Amino acid sequence: MPDTSRRSYADLFRTPEFSPLFLSSAANLGAQTVSGLALGTLVFRATNSPLLSAVSMFGPALAQMLGATFFLSGADRLPPRATLAGLSLAFAAVTAALALPGLPIAGVLGLVLLKGLIASVGGGVRWGLLTEILAKDGYLAGRSLFNMMNGVLQIAGYAAGGVLVTVLSPRVCLLLAAGLYATAAAVALRLTRRPPRTAGRPSVRATWRANSLLWSARPRRHVYLALWIPNGLVVGCESLFVSYDPSAAGTLFACGALGMLAGDVTVGRLLPPRLRPRLGIPLLALLAAPYLVLFLRPPLPLAAVLIALASVGFGASLVQQERLVALTPDELSGHALGLHSAGMLTMQGVAAVLAGTVAQFTSPATAMSVMALASLTVTLTLTLVSRRSAPDGGLLPTRAAVRSA
């Protein structure tokens, strides 16, 4: 049987429906990047608060787990095309509302949380559809390309957003982002009409039942925790870039995106499949370690290099997602990946609040190092616990397990 996980990126674009899903996601991400930087800058200028700036940028993630608790069964029970287009239109409306002059900070934060609640189903719909378009054995290659697109667009989006926020204004940038969301909705309508993957209506009971089933298996629990917590704590570091250096925040975000792109290319295309399982934990350690230096306030060029190096570690997410897909029944693939996405984004939002709170009482640089130390501690603990309870070595498989894979 051919190894479809090693298919070329050109092969992916020749696969029916991959292109509109990819392009719609790209437009959504571009809008999210520009609007996040614009909103964080707008709130920081109005309040001079690292906490409120961080929450405004990463606050949508706080509502993700609430949505995942009540609505995530829709990831497999809603028609993908209509759902993805409708979500993009809703994002466009909320982002345009955030650009209204005179909107109080409480109103801004309320809209930010509403946006996250709307988004809670989107990840499951998108990634579940990707497993249909490419099949499970092609998921890693496809997700790797999506992650690379994520890195490229974040580099371009934060660089362009930093210029646009300065030359134009944060509110104009929010309106541009709303236009991008509307474009994403139009592109999503080029997808083929598909029936839902699972019969039945979305419901709170169905969501809880699937969540319980996914959480009941210890190996999946460990994978979810490894996907959510270390990653989220490091994103808490990123949430402080605006308050760490307001004039260079776009540059720092772009350097982080560049490192993330390098990590995704390495894991998705360069590493042999037999080596990937053993590198998940080392990459999580790399994700946090360079931030330990930032409390010394190194010069901007060195800080940018450290951030880029750390972000290579985001490639660990691909390793853990591949394991999660292998551990999940086909009929729950959208729900499982949606739970991963919602939990990860929720943890990122929680970490942004924690990091902002620590920065409020110390400094952004100190808070970054504190969050990085916490991430390393969680990674070590999860590694030891999973290895003790899994015959194959858990999150850091034994050599015998890797050879037999």
N, C-alpha and C positions, 0 to 999 in steps of 0.2 A: 504494500500500500504506500503511495507517495506521502512524503512528509509535508502536508499542506501548511504546517506551522512555519515552514521556511519559504513559503511562496514570496515572490518579489512584490514590492509595492506597486509596480505597474500591473501585476496580475490582479491586485485588489481593485484597482480602478476599472479593470475590464469586467469585474463582477457586477451584474445588474443591481441597481439600487445603492451600491456603495457610495457613488459620487454625490447624489443628492443628500444622503445622510451626512457625509463628511462635510460638504459645503455648508449645509444648514448649521451644523455644529460649529463650524469655523466662524460663521457670522455671529452666532450666539456668544461665542467666547470673546470675539473682538469687542462686542458691545459690553460684555461683562467687565473686560479689562479696562476699557476707557472709562466706563461709568464708575467703577470702583475707585480708581485714582482720582477722578473728578470729585466724587462725593467725599472721599477721605480728606481731600484738600479743602473743600468747601466747609466741612464741619470743623477742621482744625483751625482754619482762619477765623471762624465765628466763635469758637470756644477756647482755643489754645489748650485743649485737653487731649493728651495721648489716648486716654481710655475711650472717649467718645469718637475720636477719629478712627481708632481700631474697630470699634463696634460698627460704625457706619460702613466701613469697607467689608467687614467679614460677618456682620450681623445676619445677613440672609441665611448663613449656615446654621444659626442658632435654632431656626424654626424647622430645620430639615428632619430632625428626629421626631418632632411632634407630628409632622406630616407622615413620616414613615410608620409611626405608631397607629395612625388612624386610616391613612389613605393608600398605603403602598400596594395593597392588593390590586389596585388599578394598573400597576405596571404590566401585569400579564392578562388583565381582563378588559382593557380598553384598546380600541383600534389605534395602531401606532401613528399612522399618518395624521389623522385628525387631532390626536393628542399633542404631538410635537408642534404642529402648526398653531394650535390654540394656546399652548404654553408660551410660545414666542410672542404672540400678539399680546398676551397678558403682561409679559415682561416689558414690552414696548409701552404699554399704557402706564404701568407703575413708574418706569424710568422717566417718562415725560412728566408725570406728576411731581417727581422729585426735583424737577427743574423750576417749579413754580416759585417766583420771588415771594419772600416773606413767609415761607413755610417754616413753622417753628421746629426746633430740634426734636421735640417729642413727636411731631408729625413725620419728620424724616425717619426716625427710628421705627415708627409704626409701619411705614411703607416698606422699609427695609425688611422687617420681619414678615410682612405679608408676601413680599417677593420670595423669600425663602420657603414659606409655606406652599406657595404655588409650585416652586421648583422641586418639591420633595418627591414627586412622582416621575419627574423628567428623566433622571438618571437611569431608573429601572426600565423605562420605556425604550430609551436610546440604546442601552447596552444589551437589553434583551433582544431588540431588533437586530443588533449587530451579530449576535450568536445565530440568528436565523439566516441572515444574509451570507455569513461566512462559515457557519457551522462551528461547533466547539473547537475543533482542531485548528481552525483559522483565527480564533479569537485573539490570541496573543499578537499575531502579526498585525491584525487590524487595530487592536487597542494601542499597540506600539506606535502605529502611524498617527492615530488620534493624539497620543501624548506628544509626539514630535510636533504636530500641528499646534498643540497647546503651547509648547515651548516657543516656537517661531512667532506665533501671534502675540504671546505675552511680551517677547522682546520688542516686537514692532509696536504693539499696543501701548506698552508703558513708555517706550521712547517717544512715540508720536503723542501719546496722552500728556506726557510731561511738557512737551512743546505747546500743545494746544491749550492746556490749562493756563500756561503763562501768556501766550499770544492772544487767545480769545478769552474765555472765562470758564469756570467749572460748569455753569449752567448751560452754556452753549454745547459743551462736551456731552452733557447728559442728553440733550436733544439729539445730537449726532448718534449717540448710543441707541436711543429709542428707534431711530431710523434703521440702524443695523439689525435690531431685533425684528422689525417689520420685514426686512429683507430675508431674514432666516425663516420666517413663517412662509413667505412666498416660495422659497426653495424647497421647504419640507413638503409642499403640496405636489412636488414632482415624484414623490415616493409612490409606489404601488399601493392600492388599497389592500390591506391584509386583515384577516379576522384576528381577534385576540388569541393569544397562545393558550389561554385557559378559559373554559366555559364558566358562566356565572357572572353575577353582577359584583362590582367592587363593594366591599363592606368592611366595617370595622372588625367584625367577627372573622372574616376571611383573612384580613391583614394580621390579626393576632395569631390565628392558627398557623399561618405560614411562618411568621416570625418565630413562634415557639418551636416549630419543626426545625427550622434552620439553626436555631440557637441550641437545640438539644444535643447535637453532636459535638463532643469536645474538640476534635480537630478543627471543625469550622469555627468554633468559638475562639480558639487561639489565633486562627487566621484573621478573623474580624478584628480582634483586639490589636494585632500587629499592624493591620491596615489603618486603624483609626487613631490610636493614641500617640505613638512616636511621631507620626506624620503631623498630626494636629498640633502638638506642642511646638514643633518647629515652625509651622505656619503662624503660630503665635508670635514667634520672633519676627517674621516677615510683616506682621500687622503693625509693627513699630517703626518701619522704615520712614514713614512720613514724619514722625516726631523725632526720630534719631537724626535725620538730616533733611529738613523740608526741601532744600534746594536741589538735593541729589536723589530724592526718593525714586524718581523714574529710572535713574541709572542703576540703583541697587535692585529694583524689581527686574529690570532687563537682564542684569548679570545673573540673578537667580534663575530666570527663565532660560538663559543660555546654558547654565549648568544642568538644569532639568532636561533640556533637549539632549545634551551629551549623554546623560544617564540613560535616557530612553533609547537612543540609538545603540548604545553599548549593549543593553539588556535585550532589546527587541531584535537586533540584527547581527551583532558581532559575537555575542557569547554563544557557544555551543549549548544545545538544550541540556546536555548532561551536567553542565556546570551551573546553570541558573539556580537550581534549588539551594545550593550551598552559599550563594552570595546574597540572599535576601537579608540576613541579619547583619553581615558586614556593611552592606549599603545603608541600613538603618543607622548604624553607628556613625558612618560618614556623614549622614544627613544632619546630625546634631553637633559633632565634635568641633568643627571650625568656629561655631558661634561662641564657644567658651572663651575665645580670645577677645571678643568685642567689648568686654567690660573695660579693657585697657584703652579704648577709643583709638585704635590704630588709624593712620592716615587713610583718606578715602580710597585711593587705589588699592591698598592692601585689604581694606574691608570689603571692597567689591570682589577681589579675588577669592577671599575666604567664603563669601556668600555663594559665588559661582561654584566653588569646590564642594561646599556642603550640598548644594542642590542636585549634584550628580546622584546623591543618595536617594532622591525621589524615584529612581529606577527600581528600588525595592518593591514599590507598589505593583509593578508588572509581575514580579516573581510571585507575590502573594495572591494576586488576582488569578493567575494561572492555576494555582493550587485550589483556590476557591471554586473556580469553574469545574475543575475535575471532581470536586467533592459534592457537587450539587446536581440534583435531578433536572432533566431538561425542562420539565413543566414549571419549575421554580426558578429558572435561570434569570429572568427579568427581575423577579422579586429579590433574589439573592444579591444580584449586582446593584439593584436599587438600594437595598439595605446597606451594602458596602458604601455606596456613594453618599447616602443620607447620614450614616454614622460618621463617616470621615469628615463631611462638611460640618456636621454638628460639633464634632470635637474641635475642628478648626475655629468655629465661632466661640466655643467655650474658652479655648486657649487664647483667642484674641482678647477676650474680657479679662482673663487671668493676667496675661502679659501687660495689658493696659493698666490694670490695677497695681501690679508690682511697679511699673514704670512711674505711676502717679506718685508713689511714695519713695522711690529711689531715683532711677534714671532709665531711659530706654535702653542704654547700653548694658546696664546691670541686669535689667529684666530679660534681655535676650539670652544672657549667659545662664540665668536661673532656669529659663524654659529649656535650654539645651541640656542642662544637667538633668532635669527631670525626664527628658526624652531618653537619654542614655540609660537612666536608672530603670525606666519601664522596659526598654528593649532587653536589658540584661535579665530582668525578672521574668519576662515572658519566655525568653530563650530557655532558662533553667527549668521553668515549670513545664513547658511543652515537651522538653526532652525527657523529663522524668516520667511523663505519663503516656508517651507514644513510642511504640516499638521501632518506628522508622526514624527516630531522631527528632520528630516534631518540626519546629520552624527551622532548625538547622540539621537537616537529615544526615544520617551516618553515611559513610562512604559506601557501605554495602547497599543501602537503600538507593543511593544515587546510581550505582552501577546497574541495579535491577530495574530502574525506572525506564 
